[in-house]
Every structure is written in C-alpha cells, then in structure tokens.
Amino acid sequence: MSQTKTQKTTLNERVEAALDNIRPYLIMDGGNVKILEITGDKNLKLEFVGNCGSCPMSTMTFKAGVEEAIKKSVPEIESIEVINMTTA
C-alpha cells in the first residue's frame, strides 16, 4: 500500500474515534452520523442518519457537537460538510 492510503486510513480512524465520543448522544435521540468521504485535500463529508437526518436541531448538533469533536481531535481536517443537514 502507498503512504497516502495509510495516512488516509489513519485519518479516517481518527475521525471515527472523534465521532464515537458523541455518537451515544445521537443514538439516544434515534440518530447517528457516518463518514461519506475524506478527500485528498482533507475535506470531510458526513451524513446524518436516522432522526438526525430530519431534525430541525441538526445545525446546532453539528456545530456544538460533531464539528467541535472533529476539529479538536483531528485538526488537519480543512472543512466539514454534512450533505443532508436540515436548516431550521
């Protein structure tokens, strides 16, 4: 495997670990979040699933929980996008 593939896997694992810190709260409300893609230029694409996909509070959940957890644990992620975030 190439060095890039190894680094990408490690980055993916680190993002998953950051998400695992907040998943219990999402699951409690019937939702979750999954990684769709981490691009070569370190842009992260996520999808809210379950109740999180249609919740009017998903913007707040993203900013106060998901985004903060990822930026704290994986600061090299350049941007984070949730493809199905509901805006109030």
Backbone hydrogen bonds, N-H to C=O, Kabsch-Sander energy under -0.5 kcal/mol:
donor,donor_aa,acceptor,acceptor_aa,energy
6,T,2,S,-1.8
7,Q,3,Q,-2.5
8,K,4,T,-2.5
9,T,5,K,-2.3
10,T,6,T,-2.2
11,L,7,Q,-2.5
12,N,8,K,-2.7
13,E,9,T,-2.6
14,R,10,T,-2.3
15,V,11,L,-2.3
16,E,12,N,-2.6
17,A,13,E,-2.3
18,A,14,R,-2.0
19,L,15,V,-2.6
20,D,16,E,-2.4
21,N,17,A,-0.8
21,N,18,A,-0.7
22,I,18,A,-0.5
22,I,19,L,-1.3
23,R,19,L,-1.9
25,Y,22,I,-1.0
26,L,22,I,-1.4
27,I,23,R,-3.2
28,M,24,P,-1.9
29,D,25,Y,-0.9
29,D,26,L,-0.7
30,G,27,I,-2.0
31,G,26,L,-2.7
32,N,49,V,-1.5
34,K,47,E,-2.5
36,L,45,K,-3.1
37,E,45,K,-1.6
39,T,43,N,-2.7
42,K,39,T,-1.9
44,L,42,K,-0.5
44,L,79,S,-3.0
45,K,37,E,-3.0
46,L,81,E,-3.2
47,E,34,K,-2.2
49,V,32,N,-2.5
51,N,30,G,-2.6
52,C,49,V,-1.3
53,G,50,G,-1.4
54,S,51,N,-1.2
55,C,51,N,-0.8
58,S,55,C,-1.7
59,T,86,T,-0.6
61,T,57,M,-2.5
62,F,58,S,-2.5
63,K,59,T,-2.5
64,A,60,M,-2.9
65,G,61,T,-1.6
66,V,61,T,-1.7
67,E,62,F,-3.3
68,E,62,F,-0.5
68,E,63,K,-0.5
69,A,65,G,-2.4
70,I,66,V,-2.2
71,K,67,E,-2.8
72,K,68,E,-2.0
73,S,69,A,-1.9
74,V,70,I,-3.5
77,I,74,V,-2.0
78,E,42,K,-2.5
79,S,42,K,-1.0
81,E,44,L,-2.6
83,I,46,L,-2.5
83,I,81,E,-0.6
85,M,82,V,-1.0
